[in-house]
Amino acid sequence: MSNEAKKHSVLLVVEPLLQGGKIEKDKQLDPDMIRHACRIAFELGADVLKAPYPGKQADFARLVEDSPIPVLILGGPKMNTVREVLQMVKDATDAGGRGVFFGRNVWAHEHPDRIINALKAIVHNRASVDQAMAVLEEGIA
């Protein structure tokens, strides 16, 4: 896949998830296992990683440090509040993550355009969670 992507000048984004019958549910966000899965992905030719957030900023920072390619945070499961989503993004970008690769936490929002603007405020403007919440609530870019 990597060779084909390069042949067509297309970036290969790999989402190294820990799932399946051999991975226990409580190990799916294990930071060491996520780091190993990401290492396999970039060694096989990934250009960008779409990685799960293991729950702690220090663990995500270690993942980013170990990666020679950009790491984007995947959205994961639907969260209880928008503030939780924004806090996860803030923690991940403060840890060196290069951006987000979200689905349900954007498209399931009542105002997808506003949540996108709030995420952009954090990722591109280094906004705080409170500043991003203001962008979301006011609908400003």
C-alpha positions in Angstrom: 0.0 0.0 0.0 2.8 2.4 0.9 4.5 1.9 -2.5 1.2 2.4 -4.4 0.5 5.6 -2.4 4.0 7.0 -3.2 3.6 6.1 -6.8 0.5 8.3 -7.0 1.9 11.0 -4.6 -0.8 10.2 -2.0 -0.1 10.3 1.7 -0.7 7.0 3.5 -2.6 7.6 6.7 -2.6 4.6 9.1 -4.9 4.2 12.1 -3.1 1.7 14.3 -6.0 0.5 16.5 -5.8 -2.3 19.1 -8.8 -4.3 18.5 -9.9 -7.9 17.9 -10.3 -11.0 19.9 -6.6 -11.1 21.0 -6.7 -7.6 22.6 -8.5 -7.4 25.9 -10.9 -4.4 26.2 -8.8 -2.9 29.0 -5.6 -3.0 26.9 -7.0 -1.1 23.9 -5.7 2.2 25.2 -2.5 0.8 26.7 0.1 3.5 25.9 2.9 1.0 25.3 0.8 -1.1 23.0 -0.3 1.9 21.1 3.3 3.0 20.7 4.2 -0.4 19.4 1.3 -0.4 16.9 2.3 3.1 15.7 5.9 2.0 15.3 4.8 -0.9 13.1 2.7 1.5 11.1 5.5 3.9 10.3 8.0 1.1 9.7 5.6 -0.3 7.1 5.5 3.1 5.3 2.8 5.2 6.9 3.2 9.0 6.2 0.9 10.1 8.9 -0.5 8.3 12.0 -4.1 8.7 13.2 -3.5 7.5 16.8 -5.9 7.0 19.7 -5.3 9.2 22.7 -4.3 6.9 25.6 -5.8 9.1 28.3 -2.8 10.9 29.6 -0.9 13.8 28.1 2.5 12.3 29.1 1.7 9.0 27.3 0.7 10.8 24.1 3.8 13.0 24.3 6.0 9.8 24.4 4.2 8.4 21.4 4.8 11.7 19.5 8.4 11.7 20.5 8.9 8.2 19.3 7.3 8.9 15.9 9.4 10.2 13.0 6.1 11.1 11.2 3.2 13.5 12.1 0.7 12.1 14.7 -2.9 13.2 14.5 -5.3 12.3 17.3 -8.3 10.2 16.3 -11.7 11.1 17.7 -12.5 7.8 19.4 -15.8 7.2 21.0 -18.6 9.8 21.4 -17.7 11.8 24.5 -20.1 13.1 27.1 -19.4 16.8 26.6 -17.8 19.0 24.0 -15.5 20.3 26.7 -14.1 16.8 27.1 -13.4 16.7 23.4 -11.7 20.0 23.4 -9.7 19.2 26.5 -8.4 16.0 24.8 -7.4 17.9 21.7 -5.7 20.6 23.8 -3.8 18.0 25.8 -2.8 16.1 22.6 -1.6 19.2 20.7 0.3 20.4 23.8 2.0 17.0 23.8 3.1 17.5 20.2 0.2 16.1 18.2 -0.1 17.8 14.9 -3.9 17.9 14.6 -7.1 16.0 14.7 -8.8 13.4 12.5 -12.3 13.3 13.8 -15.6 11.9 12.7 -18.5 11.4 15.1 -17.4 14.1 17.6 -17.8 16.6 14.7 -20.6 15.2 12.6 -22.8 14.3 15.5 -22.6 17.8 17.0 -25.6 20.1 16.6 -23.3 22.7 14.8 -20.5 20.9 13.1 -19.2 24.1 11.6 -18.8 25.6 15.1 -17.0 22.6 16.6 -14.7 22.6 13.6 -13.9 26.3 14.3 -13.3 25.5 18.0 -10.9 22.7 17.1 -9.1 25.0 14.6 -8.7 27.5 17.4 -6.9 25.0 19.5 -4.8 23.3 16.8 -3.9 26.4 14.7 -4.1 29.2 17.2 -3.0 27.4 20.4 -6.3 28.6 22.1 -7.2 27.4 25.6 -10.2 25.2 26.1 -12.1 28.2 27.5 -11.3 30.2 24.4 -12.3 27.3 22.1 -15.6 27.0 24.0 -16.2 30.7 23.4 -15.6 30.1 19.7 -18.1 27.2 19.8 -20.7 29.1 21.7 -20.5 32.3 19.7 -20.1 30.6 16.4 -17.1 32.9 15.6 -14.0 31.8 13.7 
